[in-house]
């Protein structure tokens, strides 16, 4: 995963391994905090569905390569790009 933020004064680029964000540990932590802070929204989502979602994300990454998740350009010229 790559996060790029570009403004007039700053140019920030962060890279994270995809496995770190879609691995079993990250899934369990996301599930724990989602159930704590968004209990109503997470009530209908079974735990194995999150694992299936992350497995599908990993599979798509292998097939398609880089996937653009967010691409924002503001009127002031600030840019935010998040890709997987």
C-alpha positions in Angstrom: 0.0 0.0 0.0 1.3 3.4 -0.9 0.1 6.7 0.5 1.2 9.9 -1.2 0.4 13.4 0.0 1.6 16.4 -2.0 1.1 20.0 -1.0 2.9 23.2 -1.8 5.2 22.8 1.2 5.3 19.0 1.7 5.7 15.9 -0.4 5.1 12.8 1.8 5.2 9.2 0.5 4.5 6.2 2.8 4.8 2.5 1.8 3.3 -0.4 3.8 3.4 -4.1 2.9 0.0 -5.3 1.7 0.3 -8.4 3.8 0.6 -6.2 6.9 -2.8 -4.7 6.2 -4.5 -7.8 5.0 -3.0 -10.4 7.2 -4.7 -12.4 10.0 -3.4 -10.1 12.8 -4.6 -7.0 11.1 -8.0 -8.6 10.4 -8.4 -9.6 14.1 -7.4 -6.1 15.3 -9.8 -4.4 12.8 -12.6 -6.7 13.9 -11.9 -6.0 17.6 -12.0 -2.2 17.2 -14.9 -2.2 14.7 -17.0 -4.2 17.1 -16.0 -1.9 20.0 -16.6 1.4 18.2 -19.1 0.5 15.4 -21.1 -2.3 17.1 -24.3 -1.6 15.2 -22.7 -1.4 11.8 -20.7 -4.6 12.4 -23.6 -6.6 13.9 -24.5 -8.3 10.6 -21.0 -9.0 9.4 -19.6 -12.5 10.4 -15.9 -12.7 11.2 -15.1 -15.1 8.3 -16.5 -12.4 5.9 -13.6 -10.1 6.8 -11.1 -12.8 6.1 -12.7 -13.6 2.8 -12.6 -9.9 1.9 -8.9 -9.6 2.7 -8.2 -12.8 0.8 -9.9 -11.4 -2.3 -7.9 -8.1 -2.0 -4.7 -10.1 -1.9 -5.8 -12.2 -4.9 -6.7 -9.0 -6.9 -3.4 -7.4 -6.1 -1.6 -10.5 -7.5 -3.7 -10.4 -10.7 -4.0 -6.7 -11.4 -0.9 -5.2 -9.7 -1.3 -1.7 -8.4 -4.9 -0.8 -7.5 -5.9 2.9 -7.1 -8.1 3.2 -4.0 -8.2 7.0 -3.5 -7.2 9.8 -5.9 -8.1 13.3 -4.6 -7.0 16.7 -6.0 -8.2 19.8 -4.2 -8.8 23.2 -5.6 -5.7 24.5 -3.8 -3.6 21.9 -5.6 -3.2 19.4 -2.8 -3.1 15.8 -3.9 -3.7 12.6 -2.0 -3.2 9.2 -3.7 -3.7 5.9 -2.0 -3.0 2.7 -3.9 -2.8 -0.9 -3.0 
